[in-house]
Amino acid sequence: MKLGTKLIHAGVEPDPSTGAIMTPIFQTSTYVQAAPGDHKGYEYARTQNPTRDALQKALAAIENGTHGICFGSGLAATDAVLKLLAPGDEVVASSDLYGGTFRIFTKVFAKYGINFHFTDLSDAEALRPHLNARTKMIWIETPTNPMLNIIDIAAVAAIVKGKNILLAVDNTFASPYLQNPLDLGADIVVHSATKYLGGHSDVVHGAVIVKEETLAQQLYFLQNSCGAVPGPQDCFLVLRGLKTLHVRMQRHCENGETVARFLRQHPKVDKVYWCGFEDHPNHAIARKQMRGFGGMISFTLKDDSMDAALKVLSGTKLFSLAESLGGVESLIGHPASMTHASIPREDRLKNGLTDSLIRLSVGIEDASDLTEDLKKAIG
Ligand SMILES: *Cc1c(COP(=O)(O)O)cnc(C)c1O
């Protein structure tokens, strides 16, 4: 089955008691048993919920995995994946990461004896010097947030193959419409479903998708044991969001390209970061592993002052100044003070994340209105 069909049908059956075509929101904490242990597969709602089940099956299908395990947020999903590790284990992560991911690594899990190494993996070979007998996980984001660097997932997978190292890919930016890391050799896919999967800026949600049974059972165990489960209404909203992912993403990609090309020819704009440009350093890899280039763009102005950036950030009318991304509406953000404020300034600058960098999540409005809005704000 192709993605567009899976997005609408996978995991979803008409409700057996009523025929409701949409999976109901099973807003219940427990389920009645006929006799002790005699139940319908549902005992307690932290452990199982039918709305969550439908979503988990849908997520597994669209990422070409076998199991989807849902959590109350993207970071709760990350938290569960990190709990697969034990003290003394080492993780090698790409240096350009979502700020909250960097924070949970360095401020939460480092305290429990897990050691993190950060390195620029735009050349996958840079991974090798960091590997040793204690390395148990590689964590990458591609495209990266906010610099839109591309990491070759298949090349990283080939380097760690047979070494008993898990490769986890945060696929939030690409979404399964553009890229399926499990097909490229990754073991674990992580999503902040808050973004493109939900797609309407109305829910916070996370998911992990895997294709290996033992790993899936470990993650279900952590989901139930640690309890960071999403509520059924949130699962319903993500399930509804999925049904239009392919239609939305197609427009995000088209609008992303229009906005990126508009910015690039603007005399006041300096650098534009978008992996669809033919001269993006890893464009060939993006072309190989992605089916489009998405709607995330970062840029800097020739006037590198904070003031100039702030003028643009507060000057747009359609692009709303807000954290987050991946919704139908366009957003503008300032990574240094917003999404990436939890990363120390020296670390940010090393990755090119300057104080004047502006990030756009290009929505699915009419593209000409979006470029007009930016034109007025940039002046
Ligand atoms: C937002 C985001 C997260 C965290 O997800 P939450 O749902 O906000 O907890 C993780 N990774 C990336 C790439 C994100 O954009």
The ligand as an SDF file (V2000), in Angstrom:
LIG
                    3D

 15 15  0  0  0  0  0  0  0  0999 V2000
    9.8110   19.9100   18.9180 C   0  0  0  0  0  0  0  0  0  0  0  0
   10.8890   18.9370   18.6730 C   0  0  0  0  0  0  0  0  0  0  0  0
   11.1970   17.9410   19.6010 C   0  0  0  0  0  0  0  0  0  0  0  0
   10.5100   17.8550   20.9580 C   0  0  0  0  0  0  0  0  0  0  0  0
    9.1760   17.5290   20.8420 O   0  0  0  0  0  0  0  0  0  0  0  0
    8.0240   17.9950   21.8880 P   0  0  0  0  0  0  0  0  0  0  0  0
    6.8060   17.3960   21.3010 O   0  0  0  0  0  0  0  0  0  0  0  0
    8.0500   19.4800   21.8910 O   0  0  0  0  0  0  0  0  0  0  0  0
    8.4030   17.4200   23.2090 O   0  0  0  0  0  0  0  0  0  0  0  0
   12.1710   17.0220   19.2800 C   0  0  0  0  0  0  0  0  0  0  0  0
   12.8320   17.0850   18.1060 N   0  0  0  0  0  0  0  0  0  0  0  0
   12.5810   18.0360   17.1820 C   0  0  0  0  0  0  0  0  0  0  0  0
   13.3390   18.0370   15.9110 C   0  0  0  0  0  0  0  0  0  0  0  0
   11.5950   18.9930   17.4360 C   0  0  0  0  0  0  0  0  0  0  0  0
   11.3710   19.9370   16.5260 O   0  0  0  0  0  0  0  0  0  0  0  0
  1  2  1  0
  2  3  1  0
  2 14  2  0
  3  4  1  0
  3 10  2  0
  4  5  1  0
  5  6  1  0
  6  7  2  0
  6  8  1  0
  6  9  1  0
 10 11  1  0
 11 12  2  0
 12 13  1  0
 12 14  1  0
 14 15  1  0
M  END
$$$$
